[in-house]
Amino acid sequence: MKYEKVPVTVDGAVQAELALYIQEDYPDTYGERRRPMILICPGGGYEHVSVREGEPVAFHFLTAGCHAAVLWYDISKQGVTHPQALMELAWSVAYIREHADQYAIDPDKILVAGFSAGGHLAASLGCFWDREWLANKMRMPKERYQPNGMILAYPVITSGAFAHRGSFENLMGEQADAELERELSLENQVTDKVPPVFMWHTIEDGSVPLENSLLFAAALRKAGVNFEYHVFPHGGHGYALATRETAMKGGVEIEPQCEQWMDLCKNWLKYNFVKI
């Protein structure tokens, strides 16, 4: 495996960094083949970036026949607000696509994955990639940063009654107003341009209520977007892999039912993207 760190150089970036986990190609043994890339956005309420939802998750996607990457995007502590993290994610997708030959990546199978607020970030690119305002900021063709799929774990979606208020406060900062808040409520931004989605959540999530993903699923359904959605009866927020591997010191974030999500996601990848 090749491991590389790439500074994110989009306008406004402070210390954003892209970590790449690239499987060796061995063309003499396997022939020429291109793998999908899963680009992970850890959560953290746009206030920090969770290590528990980064590298451990990337390693599991490697076992699904994919390459993986983690975006350590800038957050409120770096003094940034919307759309800086979104621009950093768009830049990262474009960078990966631009270097597809170098890394043996299938440029038509670049997926963004996100957890909690990172789910909001990933879903934002899925909803906004074709908007002119983002293309103007990125100063590049939209197709360069278009995601081909999304994987969302207990995502922050709505700024309405079931909002995780802290995420939106950190994301908007001093520019907060009702119009921007409505724009960032992603259940209102879904069109048929959104790529296929795998999503999971828990009923017992006390931080980002289940209604966030329910609202997004309903919007995907209305827009005719292909999606797979799993709701587990037990487990709180921020469970990552839901195993001891990603549990915090107290060991609370372990839930065998939630642990299934990765196998379910790998199966979804197998039938939709992984054909190496």
Sequence and secondary structure as in RCSB ss.txt:
>XXXX:A:sequence
MKYEKVPVTVDGAVQAELALYIQEDYPDTYGERRRPMILICPGGGYEHVSVREGEPVAFHFLTAGCHAAVLWYDI
SKQGVTHPQALMELAWSVAYIREHADQYAIDPDKILVAGFSAGGHLAASLGCFWDREWLANKMRMPKERYQPNGM
ILAYPVITSGAFAHRGSFENLMGEQADAELERELSLENQVTDKVPPVFMWHTIEDGSVPLENSLLFAAALRKAGV
NFEYHVFPHGGHGYALATRETAMKGGVEIEPQCEQWMDLCKNWLKYNFVKI
>XXXX:A:secstr
 EEEEEE  STT SS EEEEEE    HHHH S  EEEEEEE  STTTS  GGGSHHHHHHHHTTT EEEEEE   
GGGT  TTHHHHHHHHHHHHHHHTHHHHTEEEEEEEEEEETHHHHHHHHHHHHTT HHHHHHHTS GGGS  SEE
EEES    SSTT  HHHHHHHHGGG  HHHHHHT GGGS  TTS  EEEEEETT SSS THHHHHHHHHHHHHT 
 EEEEEESS  S  TTSSGGG  TT     HHHHHHHHHHHHHHHHHT   
